[in-house]
Amino acid sequence: AALVESGGGSVQAGGSLRLSCVISGYFLHGYSSYCLGWVRQAPGSEREGVAIIAHDDTTNYADSVKGRFRISQDSAKNTLYLQMSNLKPEDDGMYYCAARFMEEGPCDSDDVLENIALFHAWGQGTQVTVAS
């Protein structure tokens, strides 16, 4: 089972990038619910939740990216996306794909955004560099 990110790179401020995460080895629809998300870590900083999408397509975003980032999923392809627009230098960092699976009950995307330790599985990350 693995989460594999791609799509990172270097862009100028104001530019756009689209990150992808292919989730393999997990049968998402075999769970009661799940949350998928993007977490980033800037140099010298702790990891922070950026965007979460639940099994029912409910989404939540960190305040710093609202209106600029959009998370989506293609369940047929087991793929998670993060469309990032109007990138700023403070968006610099390693971006990780992560997943939380629920055997029972719903996955609360608010809770997961605030507490990324709730994620069960992580990818290796893809680097995003934004030049000012």
C-alpha positions in Angstrom: 0.0 0.0 0.0 1.3 3.4 -0.9 0.6 7.1 -1.5 2.7 8.6 -4.2 2.8 12.3 -4.9 3.8 14.1 -8.0 3.5 17.5 -9.6 5.8 19.6 -7.4 8.3 22.0 -8.9 9.5 25.5 -9.0 7.3 28.4 -10.0 7.3 32.2 -9.8 5.0 33.9 -7.3 1.5 34.2 -8.7 1.9 30.9 -10.6 0.1 27.7 -10.4 0.8 24.0 -9.8 -1.3 20.9 -9.6 -0.2 18.2 -7.3 -1.4 14.6 -7.7 -1.4 11.6 -5.3 -2.1 8.1 -6.4 -3.3 5.9 -3.6 -2.6 2.2 -4.2 -3.3 -0.8 -2.0 -6.2 0.7 -0.2 -9.8 0.0 -1.2 -11.2 3.3 -0.2 -14.8 2.3 -0.6 -14.3 -0.7 1.7 -14.2 1.7 4.7 -17.1 3.4 6.4 -15.6 6.7 5.5 -12.2 8.3 4.9 -10.4 11.6 4.7 -7.7 12.5 2.3 -5.5 15.5 2.6 -2.5 17.6 1.8 -0.1 18.5 4.5 2.9 20.8 4.0 6.1 21.4 5.9 8.1 24.6 5.3 11.8 24.6 6.2 12.3 24.8 9.9 8.6 24.5 10.6 6.2 21.8 11.7 3.9 20.1 9.3 0.5 21.8 8.9 -2.7 20.7 7.3 -3.5 22.5 4.1 -6.6 20.9 2.7 -8.8 17.9 3.5 -11.5 16.1 1.5 -13.8 13.5 3.0 -15.4 10.5 1.3 -18.5 12.6 0.7 -16.5 15.4 -0.9 -16.7 17.7 2.1 -13.7 19.9 2.0 -11.8 22.1 4.5 -8.9 24.4 4.0 -6.3 26.2 6.1 -7.1 29.9 6.2 -3.9 30.7 4.5 -4.9 28.9 1.3 -8.6 29.5 1.1 -9.6 30.9 -2.3 -6.3 29.9 -3.8 -6.1 26.1 -3.4 -8.6 23.5 -4.4 -8.6 19.9 -3.3 -10.4 17.2 -5.3 -10.5 13.5 -5.7 -11.1 11.0 -8.5 -12.3 7.9 -6.7 -12.4 5.9 -9.9 -8.6 6.5 -10.3 -7.9 6.5 -6.5 -6.2 9.8 -7.0 -6.1 13.0 -5.0 -5.4 16.4 -6.4 -4.4 19.8 -5.1 -4.8 22.7 -7.6 -2.7 25.6 -6.3 -3.1 29.0 -7.8 -1.7 32.5 -7.0 1.2 30.8 -5.2 3.1 32.9 -2.7 6.6 32.4 -1.3 5.1 31.3 2.0 3.6 28.3 0.2 7.1 27.0 -0.2 7.6 23.5 1.3 7.3 19.8 1.1 3.8 18.7 0.4 2.6 15.4 1.6 -0.5 13.4 0.7 -2.1 11.6 3.7 -5.1 9.4 4.4 -7.3 8.5 7.3 -9.5 5.5 7.1 -12.6 4.9 9.3 -13.9 1.4 10.0 -16.9 2.9 11.6 -18.6 6.3 11.6 -17.7 9.4 9.6 -14.3 11.0 9.1 -14.5 14.6 10.5 -12.5 16.7 8.1 -12.4 19.6 10.6 -10.8 17.4 13.2 -8.2 16.0 10.8 -7.2 19.5 9.4 -6.5 20.6 13.0 -4.8 17.4 14.1 -2.8 15.8 11.3 -1.6 13.1 13.7 -5.0 11.5 12.9 -3.8 10.4 9.5 -3.0 6.7 9.1 -0.9 6.8 6.0 1.5 9.2 4.4 3.3 9.7 1.1 6.9 10.6 0.7 6.2 14.2 -0.3 6.8 16.4 -3.3 8.7 19.7 -3.1 7.1 23.0 -4.0 9.3 26.1 -4.4 7.9 29.5 -5.0 10.3 32.3 -6.1 9.4 35.9 -5.3 
